[in-house]
Structures are given as structure tokens and as C-alpha cells.
Amino acid sequence: EELLLNREGWSIPYRSGDLVGLSGDRVQFLGRRDSVVNIGGAKVNLVEVEGMLRTIDEVVDVRVFAKSNPITGSLVCAELVPTSLEEETKMIIRAAVNQLPAIQRPRVLQFSSELALTDTGKKER
């Protein structure tokens, strides 16, 4: 039986939509193909942006999603659960978000006390 191999020598029995990368001899899960959106011609991985936002000390949880836009194709949006809903905390988070690369910077920020979950307990995207 002959296997179909890609350029890196991996067999391709079917396309799962998972994105992976190699780090040394380990394969790392980077998200799903459907979590990559087109922003003005550039590809942005929403899972990666979510991971960056999660590193902000004042952020307890975050959900990053795309909103359709007629000019750029999509906009990156984020719903954040801050450590407190006080304006000072929100300002610190906005300042940190503005440090992200321009293409990955959420253009719409929403603050809430908790994130909505699907029936299976996952974040709504």
C-alpha cells in the first residue's frame, strides 16, 4: 500500500482541519484551520491572539472571534473577563492590547463578568 505524503514526509490520510507545527521532535497543536481568518489579505490565527491576550495579568479569561467586515473581510474581536470591571483595570487591558501587532489587535473589545459557553461547555466562537 502506498501512502500519500506531503513535502515534510507526513502521511495525509484525510484533512482534519487541525494546524500543527514542529518544535524539535515534537508536534504542537496550533489550532484549527477554521480559526484562521482573513484580515485585509493577511491570515490571523484567532487561537494565537487569544493566547497572547491570556498573558495579560488583568485578564481572567478571553474569547477571540471574527466579525464580518465589508472592507477588510473580517475584524478581530475579543470578549474579555477582567480581574475587575473597574475603569482602571479596563484601561490597563486596553493599553496591553494596543501593544499587539496591528494585524492581530482586536478592533472591538467587550468586557463581561463571564463568558458564554455552548451546551458542551466550550467557548462560543
Summary of the structure (lengths in Angstrom):
residues: 125
radius of gyration: 17.4
end to end distance: 40.1
largest distance: 63.2
contacts: 298
relative contact order: 0.15
helix: 21%
strand: 40%
